[in-house]
Amino acid sequence: MIRAADETVGRLCYVEVELLTQREGLARQRVDVASIFAEHHVGLVRLALIMVGDQASAEDVVQEAFARAHAGWGKIRDADKALAYVRSAVLNGCRSVLRRRAMVFRRAVPYEPPVWSAESAALLGEERREVLLALHRLPRRQREALTLRYYFDLSDQEIAEAMRVGASTVRSTITRGLAALGRMLGEDS
């Protein structure tokens, strides 16, 4: 009698483990790489463009982020976190590009905003240019937080997930970044 009960419990545990494995498989299948790419590629390229300063590098960073993310999709259990995972990969890629550039250019090079055509150069106002220059002079973390907040309109929690820091760190970083931008642009508080 005890042996029969043990066998029944053993079979139930096996069925339960099998059901959990099937659920994990379904959750992993729900992460659709193509739809995430189609919906968010342009925005992620824009994010990378603001961070690295040129279109070609930005596209390379996003492409590499999606390639690495695709290889790691099996590790993502929650499909809702896939976009945060890719955003984080894009930010990390931008950091790598900027580190490589810093190694090549050990001297300070003035930042020039990217110019894609004569029309865009003519439309780019002096005030916007000053803001971009000041934004580029900010520390990396402040620049990332401000870009994610005001360009992508992300919440504190979304920014925290992308930057892999706490939400309170995001809030204080944004506050310090805005204060530094105000000082650089000569604005009174």
Long-range contacts (C-beta under 8 A, 24 or more apart in sequence): 24-77, 27-77, 27-78, 27-79, 28-73, 28-74, 28-76, 28-77, 30-79, 31-73, 31-76, 31-79, 31-82, 33-66, 33-69, 33-70, 33-73, 36-82, 36-83, 36-86, 37-66, 40-83, 40-86, 41-66, 43-152, 44-86, 44-87, 44-90, 46-151, 47-87, 47-90, 47-91, 47-94, 47-147, 47-148, 47-151, 47-152, 48-90, 48-93, 48-94, 49-114, 50-135, 50-147, 50-151, 51-91, 51-94, 51-98, 51-143, 51-144, 51-147, 52-94, 52-97, 52-98, 53-111, 53-113, 53-114, 53-136, 54-114, 55-114, 55-116, 57-97, 60-97, 61-90, 61-93, 61-94, 61-97, 62-90, 62-93, 64-89, 64-93, 65-89, 65-90, 65-92, 65-93, 81-161, 84-158, 84-161, 84-162, 87-148, 87-161, 87-162, 88-161, 88-162, 88-163, 88-164, 91-144, 91-162, 91-163, 95-140, 98-140, 111-136, 111-137, 130-185, 131-181, 131-185, 134-181, 134-184, 134-185, 135-181, 137-184, 138-177, 138-180, 138-181, 141-165, 141-173, 142-173, 142-174, 142-176, 142-177, 142-180, 143-177, 145-170, 145-173, 145-174, 145-177, 146-174, 146-177, 146-178, 146-181, 149-174
